[in-house]
Amino acid sequence: MNSPFSNARKGFPLVWRLSLCSAASTLMNPACADFLQGSKSSLELRNYYFNRDFRQSGVAQSKAEEWSQGFILRLESGYTDGMLGVGFDAIGLVGVKLDSSPDRSGTGLLNTERGPGGRAEDDYGELGLTGKLRLARSTLKVGTLLPRMPVVMYNDSRLLPQTFRGAWLNSSDLDNLSLDLGRLDQTNLRNSSDNEDMSVFNGGSRNIRLGSHATSDRFDFAGATYRWVPALSTAYHYGELEGMYQQHYLTLNHKWTISEGQTLNSDLRWARSLDEGNSNVDNSALGAMLTYSARGHAVGLGYQRMSGDTGFANINGTDGYLVNLVQINDFGNQDERSWQARYDYNFAAVGIPGLTFMTRYLSGDDVTVRNRAEGGKEWERDSELGYVIQSGPLKDLGLKWKNASARSNFSSDIDENRLIVTYSLALW
């Protein structure tokens, strides 16, 4: 059996050199105490059972069902003393198969052989290294990255998180203003051990067409977020997947405290995606989510509208930053109009801290489906029940059950259950 980290160094020489040089210079520097004092590490355990039933689709494989165990080790150093601080981070990811078979593989939990009926590997993994430099309140990271911004959101919805390789500069030297600038050249999907070029997600009825090049090794991004007051922030982000698409993204977030214990949160988003020479991408995405919270209860209403010649554009494998991105769907198909009703309850309000419940319903219509005269329709219903132990020897052990049902007149009907047990341990 190959080691889960057998491919970790492949295509990664720059990061290894930078990280090793950073470590060597640090250990020889008298400021090593600051480097070590600011370091921290943790181990996260994820036990994940996934069952998706799509027998109504009529395909040969009627369901996907697997069980797995994940290990996520995070190491973060401090910075050396002085004007220019040097440090490095590392992340180790290992996924282990507990139960699977070729007739029910493909849950996204495990690394699976390509093609229908592929067999899941016994284990897989990744070792990522990141060198970092800090000057005042600006930080440059080069290596393995986990970006979270509107134009690129790494996916962490399965056993292990998706990672990227690249460089990312973040600056907050100006009060209330955060600036981002960077480039990504490879991605490692959530159930993979290998870095690979990036592509555009084209599931459902996105209706995106690509030219002669289906992948790209360059995604450039930039962004600015300004906090006007503690309760109000606005942001602009730009992303460009070379040869595929470019995207402009505007966001506004506001929290209004109505009275003690009562708040109204507003989340407004607008994105404009255009082709970049090798596709037909043309999409405008408008989204709004309003959430009223009081005494443990939270009620949310969301609306999302797609317009243009295609659906929403995002890097394959990532989470598209949409207000109606939920457990199974994101309702980002061409011309789709969708709304969401959501309810949350935190049982801490009645003396049971750690226990939470959520349920939501979404409905979408007006989808442009190729070779069909009538518009496509779909709906999804989700529920989640979670508990995190608050004290005792099992403190911070989390248990979550996620249930979803989705129905559509242009894609497979799906019923899904996920059982997730998590535990995080601070090593130092």
C-alpha positions, 0 to 999 in steps of 0.5 A: 500500500502506498503512503498517503503522503507519497504524492505530497512533494509532487509539483511542490518544490517552491513551497518546500524550499521556502518552508525549509529555508524559513525553518533553518533561518529561524532556528539559527536566529536569536528570535527563535523564542518568539517563533516558538512562543507564538506557535500552536497545533491541533488535531481534528478527528472526523468520523463521517457516514454518508448515504445518498439515495437516487434510485429514482434517476434510473441509473445503474448505481442507485445509491452512494453509501460510505463510512470513513475516518479523517485526521486533520493535523494543523501546525502554525508557527509564530513569527521571528522577531524584527521588522520582517517576521518569518514563519511557516505552517503545515497541514496534514490530511489523512482519510481512511476507508471504514466501509465502501464497495464499488456498487455504492462509491462516489460519496466524495468522502474517499479517493475513488478510481475513475469511471463508474463503479470505481473502487475506493482506496483504503486511505489517501492524504496530503501534506501541505507546507506554507511559508509566511512573511509578516511586515507590520499588519501585512502577511504574505503566504506561499504554499498550501492555502485555504482561501475563503472569499466570495470569488474562491471558497475552499470546500470543506463539506466532506471528510477532508478540506479542499486545498489550493497552491499559490501565493496570497497577500493580505494587508490590514495596515489601514484601519477598518480596511482589509486588502487581498491579492494573490494567485492560485495555480493548482487545487487538491480536491476534497477527496484527492491526493494530487494537485491538478489544474482548475476547471469550471463547475458545470453541473446541473443546468449551468449550460457553460460551454468551453473552447479547446482548453478545459482547465487552467493553471492560473486564478488571480484574485483581489479584494477590498473589505471596508468596515464602516462601523462595527455593524456594517461592512461592504466588499468588492472582490475580483477573480479571473480563471485564465481563459475561462471567466472573470468575476466581479463580486459586491457584498454588503453585511449589516447587523441591526440591534433592534433591542436587547436580544433581538437582531436583524441581519442583512446579507446582500450579494451581487456577482457579474461573471463574464467569459475570458476568451475560452467560454460562453460564461455570461451571468449576473447573480443577485442574492439577499438573505434577511435573518431575524433572531430573538431568544434562541430563535432565528427566522431567515428569508432568502431570494436569489436570481440568476440571469444571462446566457449561463448559470453562475461560474465558480471553480470546480470543487469549490463552494460557490458563494451564493445565499442559496448554497445548501446541503445538496444544491446551490440553485445557480442554474441558468435563469433560475429564480429561487427563494429560501425559508429557514428556521434555527433554534439554539437550545442554550436559551432553555438551558441546554447549551451545545444543542442546536437545530436547523430546518429550511426549504428552498424552491427554484424555477424558471431554469433554462434546460437544454432541449426542453421548452418548459422551464426547470423546477426544483426544491430542497428540504434540509434539517440538521440536529447537532450537539457539542458536549460542554464539559467532562472527559468528552468535552468538545466532542460534536455529533451532527445529523444532516438530512436532505431531500431534493426533487427536480424535473431536470435532474435526479431526485435525491434523499440523503443522510449524513452522520458526523462525529468530530473532536478537536484536540489542542496539542500545544 
